[in-house]
Each structure stands twice: as structure tokens, then as C-alpha cells.
């Protein structure tokens, strides 16, 4: 892990491989190393230099947060962290890949600084707030503020129901492994993750009109069984970004990049290869791709 002073704070990032830069931005509550399970090896194997970072609010390697970090930040701060990192690396423009809150950050980077972004991949993407999810996010903040820590097993069950596909939940062996991971990860909401939830609540603007000005080649991936960001919200993003492609991956929920990584990776790499060759869209394994 490398540390650089960017946008007024110490930012932790990790580089893998060599070649064209591809920066991966994780969603709420997750460290950048989650990408190393599946997406980093696929990108490195395809000739990219995969770069992961810990967003504001994430404790690096489970340790204390950077001394320069505050728990009072905005989406703009998180966007500028990514902008600053790409500029710091000095070999952009970069492919930028984000999921959930990370997709929102990636979309805003592509809009604000298209010169730094060669391709945009937004998974579990959204352009506007959704009332049920806003209420759930507010509930997460309330759990933190009221110092409520859910029993680990209960937390694991709720996390599985919220983020996994019914296909996965029906597989007793697979779901047991997932539950073990969720239970071991802990149920306490840290100050930093609470701050990320607050960013989501404050980010209440409908950005569909703004995203109509995104100029970089864009792939939006929806997960067919996603309860946290339903695929129709992702489809809305693809519908407003000029020339965007949309792919929907079957049999996975909000953690689709972990549930069906082969299908997700194949979809991403096919899009990047097609756009570099200026070829037309083709069907990809595990999903359907088309232009709006």
C-alpha cells in the first residue's frame, strides 16, 4: 500500500501490474482491497495497471484512520480525492470503475474532469435518490448515533438478504460461506462509515440531466436481483449518458462483482476492448449489452 498526500489528506492506494491505468472505487463501508479478489487479477491479466484506493471514512488495513481525515466530508471531497489521485499518478487518462457509492463518485469524476477519464464503468449506478434506500441509510446512521451494535449473526443474515441474489441464498453451502464472512467482518458502524452514509443522505439531487453531459465512453452494469440499487435505477443512468452501453447480469444482487465475478469481468473487458477498437457492441457472457 502506498500513501500520498492528496486533496488535503493522506490517501492510501495500491497498484497492481503495469500498463494502462484502471482505477477502482469501492462502495459504502468497503476497503479498496475487496477489488483484489476478482477484478484486479482480471484487469492485470488484460494488460492494465489496476489501482485501488481506500475512500474517505475507511480505516486502512483495519487500523486507525489517517490523521488528516475528518469525519465531516462531502461527495465533492470524495470526487476530488479520486481526481487528485489520477493527477498524482500522472499517466492518465484512466479507466475508472466504481460500484454503488463508488459508481456515483466515478460518474461525477467523468462529468467534472473528462480529460482524466478514458472509460467509465458504473456498477449498481444511480442518478437520483430513492426513498426506501434513503430511509435505510438514515437507519444505519441512527444505529451508530444510538450506539446500537447488532449481534454479529443477525447482522450477517440481514447483510445476506440485502446484498445477495435468491440464487445464492438457495445454495446452502455457498450462503454458509457468505454468512461466515459477513459475521467475521463485524457489525459495528464506525465513525467513518457513518460519515459515508451521511454523504449519501446529503447527495439528494437528481443528476439525470447533468449526466446527459458525460462525454467519455460509458458502460453501466445493473445486477438483476439487486435490492439496494435496483437495476432500473442503473438503467436510468445508461439512458441519459450519450452513447452509453447497459449490461444486466443475471442471478446476482448488490454484490454482483463478488457473486458472479466471471460474468462481470467479461462484460467490463469486452466493453474496454470494443471501445478501444471502435467496434460495435456484442453480447457478453451473463448479461445483455446494448446502446440506448
C-alpha positions in Angstrom: 0.0 0.0 0.0 1.2 3.5 -0.9 0.4 6.7 0.9 0.3 10.1 -0.8 -0.9 13.5 0.5 -3.7 14.3 -1.9 -6.6 16.9 -1.5 -5.5 17.8 2.0 -5.3 14.3 3.4 -3.2 11.1 3.3 -4.7 8.8 0.7 -3.9 5.1 0.7 -3.8 3.3 -2.6 -2.3 0.1 -4.1 -1.1 -0.6 -7.6 -1.0 -4.0 -9.3 0.5 -4.8 -12.6 1.6 -2.4 -15.4 0.1 -0.9 -18.4 -2.8 1.4 -18.9 -4.2 2.7 -15.6 -7.6 1.4 -14.3 -8.8 2.9 -11.0 -11.4 1.1 -9.0 -13.6 2.9 -6.5 -15.4 0.8 -3.9 -18.9 1.5 -2.3 -20.0 2.4 1.2 -18.2 0.7 4.0 -15.8 -1.4 2.0 -12.0 -1.0 1.6 -10.3 -1.0 -1.8 -8.8 -4.4 -1.2 -12.2 -6.0 -1.9 -11.4 -5.5 -5.6 -8.3 -7.7 -5.3 -10.4 -10.8 -5.0 -11.6 -10.8 -8.6 -11.5 -7.6 -10.6 -7.8 -6.7 -10.0 -6.5 -10.1 -11.4 -8.8 -9.8 -14.4 -7.6 -6.3 -15.3 -3.9 -7.1 -14.7 -4.3 -10.2 -16.9 -5.7 -8.0 -19.6 -2.8 -5.6 -19.5 -4.0 -2.9 -17.2 -2.4 -1.4 -14.1 -5.1 -1.8 -11.6 -5.2 0.8 -8.8 -7.4 0.5 -5.7 -7.9 3.1 -3.0 -9.5 3.4 0.4 -12.2 6.1 0.2 -12.6 8.7 3.0 -14.1 7.0 6.0 -12.3 3.7 5.5 -9.7 2.7 8.1 -6.7 1.4 6.1 -6.0 -2.3 6.8 -8.3 -2.2 9.8 -6.0 0.3 11.6 -6.8 3.9 12.7 -8.0 6.4 10.1 -5.4 8.7 8.6 -4.6 11.6 11.0 -5.6 14.1 8.4 -9.0 12.5 7.9 -12.1 14.2 9.3 -15.5 12.5 9.7 -17.2 15.5 8.2 -16.9 15.4 4.4 -18.9 15.6 1.2 -19.3 13.8 -2.1 -17.3 16.6 -3.6 -14.4 15.8 -1.3 -14.6 12.1 -2.3 -14.7 13.1 -6.0 -11.7 15.4 -5.6 -9.8 12.6 -3.9 -10.1 10.5 -7.0 -9.3 13.4 -9.3 -6.2 14.2 -7.2 -5.1 10.5 -7.3 -5.4 10.3 -11.1 -3.4 13.5 -11.4 -0.9 12.3 -8.9 -0.3 9.1 -10.8 0.5 11.3 -13.8 -0.3 8.8 -16.6 -4.0 9.4 -17.2 -6.5 9.4 -18.6 -7.5 6.3 -16.7 -10.3 3.8 -16.9 -12.4 4.4 -13.8 -14.6 1.6 -12.4 -17.0 2.2 -9.5 -19.7 0.3 -7.7 -22.7 1.8 -5.7 -21.4 5.0 -4.0 -18.2 4.4 -5.9 -20.2 4.5 -9.1 -21.7 7.8 -8.1 -18.2 9.1 -7.4 -16.9 7.8 -10.8 -19.8 9.4 -12.6 -19.1 12.7 -11.0 -15.4 12.5 -11.9 -16.2 11.7 -15.5 -18.5 14.7 -15.6 -16.2 17.1 -13.9 -12.8 16.0 -15.4 -13.4 14.1 -18.6 -9.7 14.8 -19.5 -8.7 12.4 -16.7 -11.1 9.5 -17.7 -10.7 7.3 -20.7 -13.6 5.0 -20.0 -16.3 4.9 -17.2 -17.7 1.7 -15.8 -20.5 2.2 -13.3 -22.0 -0.8 -11.4 -25.0 -0.5 -9.2 -25.2 3.0 -10.5 -27.9 5.6 -9.8 -28.7 9.2 -10.7 -31.2 10.1 -8.1 -32.3 9.3 -4.5 -34.7 6.5 -3.8 -36.9 6.8 -0.7 -36.6 3.3 0.7 -32.8 3.3 0.4 -32.6 6.8 1.9 -34.7 5.5 4.9 -32.4 2.5 5.2 -29.3 4.8 5.1 -30.8 7.0 7.8 -31.4 3.9 9.9 -27.7 3.0 9.6 -26.8 6.5 10.9 -29.3 6.1 13.8 -27.7 2.7 14.8 -24.4 4.5 15.0 -25.7 7.5 16.8 -27.6 5.5 19.4 -24.6 3.2 19.9 -26.5 0.1 18.8 -24.3 -2.8 17.6 -26.3 -5.6 16.1 -25.5 -9.2 17.1 -23.0 -10.5 14.5 -25.1 -13.4 13.4 -28.2 -11.2 12.9 -26.0 -8.6 11.0 -24.7 -11.4 8.8 -28.3 -12.6 8.0 -29.5 -9.1 7.2 -26.5 -8.3 5.0 -27.0 -11.5 3.0 -30.7 -10.8 2.5 -29.9 -7.2 1.4 -27.0 -7.9 -0.9 -27.1 -11.4 -2.3 -29.3 -13.0 -5.1 -32.0 -15.5 -4.2 -30.0 -17.8 -6.4 -27.1 -17.6 -4.0 -29.4 -17.8 -0.9 -30.8 -21.1 -2.2 -27.3 -22.7 -2.3 -26.8 -23.8 1.3 -23.1 -24.3 1.0 -22.4 -21.0 -0.7 -24.6 -19.0 1.6 -22.9 -20.5 4.7 -19.6 -19.2 3.4 -21.1 -15.8 2.8 -22.6 -15.7 6.3 -19.2 -16.6 7.8 -17.6 -13.7 6.0 -20.3 -11.2 7.0 -20.3 -12.3 10.6 -16.5 -12.1 10.9 -16.4 -8.6 9.3 -18.1 -7.1 12.4 -21.4 -5.3 12.8 -20.3 -2.0 14.4 -20.7 1.1 12.2 -17.5 3.2 12.5 -17.5 6.9 12.6 -16.0 6.9 9.1 -18.7 4.6 7.6 -21.3 6.7 9.3 -19.9 9.7 7.5 -20.1 7.9 4.2 -23.8 7.2 4.9 -24.2 10.9 5.7 -22.7 11.7 2.3 -25.3 9.5 0.6 -28.2 11.2 2.5 -26.8 14.7 1.6 -26.4 13.7 -2.0 -30.1 14.1 -2.7 -30.0 15.7 -6.1 -31.4 14.2 -9.2 -28.4 14.1 -11.6 -30.1 12.6 -14.7 -29.9 15.9 -16.6 -26.3 16.5 -15.6 -25.2 13.0 -16.6 -26.5 13.8 -20.1 -23.3 15.8 -20.4 -20.9 12.9 -19.7 -18.7 12.6 -22.8 -16.5 9.6 -22.0 -17.3 6.0 -23.3 -19.6 4.6 -20.6 -20.7 1.1 -19.5 -23.4 0.8 -16.8 -23.9 -2.6 -15.2 -27.0 -3.4 -13.3 -27.4 -6.5 -11.1 -30.7 -8.2 -11.8 -31.6 -9.1 -8.2 -30.1 -6.0 -6.6 -32.3 -4.7 -3.8 -30.0 -1.9 -2.7 -29.8 -0.3 -6.1 -32.5 -1.9 -8.3 -31.4 -2.4 -11.9 -33.9 0.1 -13.2 -32.0 2.8 -11.4 -28.9 1.8 -13.2 -30.7 1.6 -16.5 -31.8 5.2 -15.9 -28.1 6.3 -15.9 -27.4 4.4 -19.1 -30.5 6.0 -20.7 -29.2 9.6 -20.1 -25.5 9.2 -20.8 -25.0 9.7 -24.6 -24.0 6.5 -26.3 -23.8 4.5 -23.0 -23.9 0.8 -23.0 -26.0 -1.1 -20.5 -25.4 -4.7 -19.3 -27.6 -6.5 -16.7 -26.0 -9.5 -15.0 -28.4 -12.3 -14.0 -28.5 -14.2 -10.7 -26.7 -11.7 -8.5 -27.5 -8.9 -6.1 -25.7 -5.8 -4.9 -22.5 -7.7 -4.5 -22.7 -9.0 -8.1 -19.0 -8.3 -8.7 -18.3 -10.9 -6.0 -21.2 -13.2 -6.7 -20.7 -13.5 -10.4 -17.2 -12.1 -11.0 -16.5 -14.0 -14.2 -19.6 -12.6 -15.9 -18.9 -9.1 -14.5 -15.2 -9.2 -15.5 -16.0 -10.5 -19.0 -18.5 -7.7 -19.5 -16.1 -5.0 -18.4 -13.2 -6.3 -20.5 -15.4 -6.8 -23.6 -16.5 -3.2 -23.3 -13.0 -1.8 -22.9 -11.8 -3.9 -25.9 -14.7 -2.9 -28.1 -14.3 0.8 -27.3 -10.6 0.7 -27.9 -11.2 -0.9 -31.3 -14.2 1.4 -32.0 -16.2 -1.8 -32.7 -19.9 -2.2 -32.1 -21.4 -3.8 -29.0 -21.8 -7.5 -28.8 -23.5 -9.8 -26.3 -21.4 -10.7 -23.2 -21.4 -13.7 -21.0 -24.0 -13.5 -18.3 -25.7 -10.3 -19.5 -27.1 -8.4 -22.4 -25.4 -5.2 -23.7 -26.9 -2.5 -25.9 -26.8 1.2 -26.5 -29.6 3.5 -25.5 
